[in-house]
């Protein structure tokens, strides 16, 4: 995948899943569980890198207690100054009127500490709250322009023309009374 996009709590989840130390620790723990060992046999797993090349966080939520809980459980440094943190290019869309805008900046601080080539782009959306308005491209075209310039560099693609297509795939997750742990490996 070229990028993962998260809005609000989705941005927090994308950031957690992109954190180098957490990702490695989760894989190590999963591969010690017998039910996953059986399914993992002969399959290649890349704990060193997520399946995406960049992260886009919009109006990010931040729950320090979640970072602290995971850090304690997995014995990983998740502070903004961690030597192994989130080493992916990132774009952070922050609503000027978002009452939780400080969360977006806190999440942005967790990116780019250990990669000189990392591109972190923080874009302030003027007059916007906890949303991405449909009129953003008309009212603030500079934001869209900056995204068009950032994206090909972030995913290390040549920019052959000015058209950047972003395809959004939706994953539907349903809750049920039975849990199929084996579905993780499909």
C-alpha positions in Angstrom: 0.0 0.0 0.0 1.2 3.5 -0.6 -0.4 5.1 2.5 -2.7 4.5 5.4 -5.2 7.3 6.2 -6.7 7.8 9.6 -9.3 10.3 10.8 -9.6 11.1 14.6 -9.2 7.8 16.4 -8.3 6.1 13.1 -5.2 8.4 13.0 -4.3 7.2 16.5 -4.7 3.5 15.4 -2.6 4.2 12.2 0.1 5.7 14.3 0.1 2.9 16.8 0.4 0.3 14.0 3.2 2.4 12.4 5.3 2.6 15.5 8.5 0.5 14.9 9.0 -0.7 18.5 5.3 -1.5 19.1 4.9 -3.3 15.8 8.0 -5.6 16.4 6.9 -6.3 20.0 3.3 -7.3 18.9 4.7 -9.7 16.3 7.1 -11.3 18.7 4.3 -11.9 21.2 1.9 -13.2 18.5 4.4 -15.7 17.2 4.8 -17.2 20.6 1.1 -18.2 20.7 0.5 -21.8 19.5 -2.6 -20.9 17.4 -0.6 -18.4 15.4 2.6 -20.5 15.2 0.6 -23.1 13.3 -0.8 -20.5 10.8 2.5 -18.6 10.5 4.5 -21.7 9.6 6.2 -21.1 6.2 4.8 -17.6 5.8 6.9 -14.5 5.6 6.2 -11.7 8.1 7.7 -8.2 8.0 7.7 -6.9 11.5 10.3 -4.3 10.5 8.0 -2.4 8.2 4.3 -1.9 7.9 2.6 -2.7 4.6 2.3 1.1 3.8 4.9 3.7 2.9 3.4 6.8 4.5 0.7 7.9 7.0 -1.9 10.6 6.6 -3.5 11.7 10.0 -6.5 14.0 9.9 -7.7 15.6 13.1 -5.9 13.0 15.1 -7.1 11.8 18.5 -4.4 11.0 21.0 -4.8 8.9 24.1 -1.6 9.1 26.2 -2.9 6.4 28.4 -3.0 4.0 25.5 0.6 4.8 24.5 1.6 4.4 28.2 -0.2 1.1 28.6 1.3 -0.4 25.4 4.8 0.9 26.3 4.6 -0.7 29.7 3.2 -4.0 28.4 5.7 -4.3 25.6 8.6 -2.5 27.3 9.0 -0.1 24.4 9.8 3.6 24.5 7.0 5.5 22.8 7.9 9.0 23.8 8.3 11.7 21.1 12.0 11.5 21.6 12.3 7.7 21.2 15.2 6.6 19.1 13.0 4.0 17.4 9.6 5.6 16.8 7.5 6.2 13.8 10.0 6.4 10.9 7.6 6.9 8.0 6.7 10.0 6.0 3.6 11.6 7.5 1.1 14.3 6.7 -1.0 15.8 9.5 -4.2 17.7 8.8 -5.1 19.9 11.7 -8.4 21.8 12.1 -7.7 25.4 13.4 -11.0 25.3 15.3 -10.7 21.6 16.4 -11.1 21.7 20.2 -8.6 18.8 20.3 -6.1 20.2 17.9 -3.3 19.7 20.5 -3.8 16.0 20.0 -2.9 16.3 16.3 0.3 18.1 17.1 1.1 15.5 19.8 0.7 12.7 17.3 2.8 14.6 14.7 5.6 14.9 17.3 5.9 11.1 17.3 6.9 11.0 13.7 10.3 11.5 12.0 12.8 11.4 14.8 15.1 8.8 13.4 15.1 9.2 9.6 16.8 12.1 8.0 14.9 11.5 4.8 11.6 11.5 6.5 9.1 14.0 5.4 6.7 15.3 8.0 4.1 17.7 6.7 1.8 19.5 9.1 -1.1 21.4 7.4 -3.3 23.8 9.3 -6.9 24.0 7.9 -8.1 27.5 8.6 -11.5 27.9 10.1 -12.1 24.1 10.2 -13.1 22.1 13.3 -12.9 18.3 13.7 -13.7 17.6 10.1 -12.5 17.7 6.5 -15.0 19.9 4.7 -16.0 19.0 1.2 -15.2 22.5 0.2 -11.6 22.3 1.3 -10.2 22.1 -2.2 -12.1 25.3 -3.2 -11.6 27.3 0.0 -8.0 26.3 0.7 -6.4 25.0 -2.6 -2.9 25.4 -1.1 -3.5 22.5 1.2 -4.5 20.2 -1.7 -1.5 21.5 -3.7 0.9 20.7 -0.8 -0.6 17.2 -0.5 -0.1 16.7 -4.3 3.6 17.7 -3.9 4.2 15.7 -0.7 2.6 12.4 -1.7 4.8 11.2 -4.6 7.9 12.0 -2.6 6.6 10.3 0.5 5.9 7.1 -1.3 9.0 7.5 -3.4 7.2 7.7 -6.8 8.1 9.7 -9.8 5.6 12.5 -10.4 4.8 12.1 -14.1 2.0 14.6 -14.1 -0.1 16.7 -11.8 -2.8 14.0 -11.3 -2.6 12.2 -8.0 -5.3 9.7 -7.5 -6.0 8.5 -3.9 -8.1 5.4 -3.8 -9.8 4.7 -0.5 -10.5 1.1 0.4 -13.0 0.5 3.1 -12.6 -2.4 5.4 -15.9 -3.5 7.0 -15.5 -5.0 10.4 -18.5 -6.7 12.0 -19.0 -7.9 15.5 -20.3 -11.4 16.2 -20.6 -13.6 19.2 -18.0 -16.0 17.9 -14.4 -15.1 17.2 -12.3 -16.6 14.5 -8.7 -16.0 15.5 -7.5 -17.8 12.4 -9.0 -15.2 10.0 -6.0 -12.9 10.9 -3.8 -15.0 8.6 -5.9 -14.9 5.5 
